[in-house]
Amino acid sequence: MICISTRGQSLAVPFREAVLTGLAPDGGLYVPDVIPRCPDAWWQALRGRPFPEVAAAMAERLIGDEFSTAELHGLIAGALNFPVPIVRLDQQLSVVELFHGPTFAFKDFGARTLARLMALVHDAAEPLTVLVATSGDTGSAVAQAFFRVPGTRVVVLYPDGQVSDVQEAQFTTLGENVTAVAVSGSFDDCQRLAKNAFANDTLRRRVKLTSANSISLGRLVPQMFYYGYAALHAPAGTRVVISVPSGNFGNLVAGVMAWKMGAPIAGFAAATTVNDTVPRYLATGRFEPRPSVPTLANAMDVGNPSNFERLQWLFGGDRHAMRELIASSVHTDDEVTRAIAQLSRRYNYTADPHTAIAYLGALAAGASLFLATAHAAKFRDVVERATGATVPLPEALAATVKRPRFVQKIGPTPGELAAILQA
């Protein structure tokens, strides 16, 4: 796979180099120069096949020019060794559960694959710092994926007091090669600090940095796999429209790339919180980032979604083409609370706030599938208030929240972060 920058001012590079560098030198995001389109017969041959087979087949078409078949099969077997259940709620609607990995969130798909890709392309003798900003689940997935990986240090930036207790525990209790940094500010501040660090040539000469946020193409490629798998497991004749809870819009970008690859998907529903920068763009044609507003679905509290740049590139800047494929909807905390209760009452299904937003997006757009992106136990306070029922904490999470936490606190200033990165 040859990768180019969304801004067109950097040289094309192979996928393995894009994985290592994260952000293009011109500040743009790496995208595939060409997304190979597979014929319908190729997809139909995979219908009903287990997830690892679908993932391996897609990986070979996408990056098989840079990695051997054995390397790709080993990567998928090691990174994506958890189930991807598709739960049918009724005749019209099913939910794709993406939270069965070790940190109970969909971010495990990208983070665990990225860690193994790094092992294939990076010389462990050369120290590497993985810098990641998180609004919730990314931090834990990346920290766990790179924990104790030789030659690698992880620095996790998160908005102080704006992630759930369980989420915070998952990446602040590890220590060793994982540094948790609480930023006095919003997720947008954290994301800005990370981008500033990647753009600081002086800093990058001193510290070898790479990204594990969804600005990394290495995170998004493995997320394409579950879109292909879900579409192939829909009942025959179903018009597959997938509702995606959307914050930084990396998940939706992965879906669109799977669609461009030929996956049998008819459309998407981008469901957001009141942080509605992209739905406003789709309606008006104006991209106007705003400061993020805290909501019950904290991982989606993004006022300036970085992957919008990729989304525009994928559609050649054509908003009308984007609107033909992507419906959008915006949902308040009150709607989310009612949706959690409705899912429990109507289907005996327990959903976290992000999954509830995907459900609402599915109802608004008439989607046949929606994505469950986090285990309800990670947001049990919200879920228990909505349903009146106790949400058991899985043993792994129960043990985590009891451990000591290791946190450094900084203001939203590049100098403070640079000092930590160079320590």
Helices and strands as residue ranges (DSSP letters): E 2-5, E 13-14, H 15-21, E 30-32, H 40-46, H 51-63, H 69-79, E 86-88, E 94-97, H 107-121, E 128-133, H 137-146, E 152-159, H 165-172, E 178-183, H 187-199, H 201-206, E 209-211, H 217-232, E 241-245, H 250-260, E 267-272, H 277-284, G 298-300, H 308-314, H 319-325, E 326-330, H 333-347, H 353-365, E 369-372, G 376-379, H 380-387, H 395-401, E 407-410, H 414-421
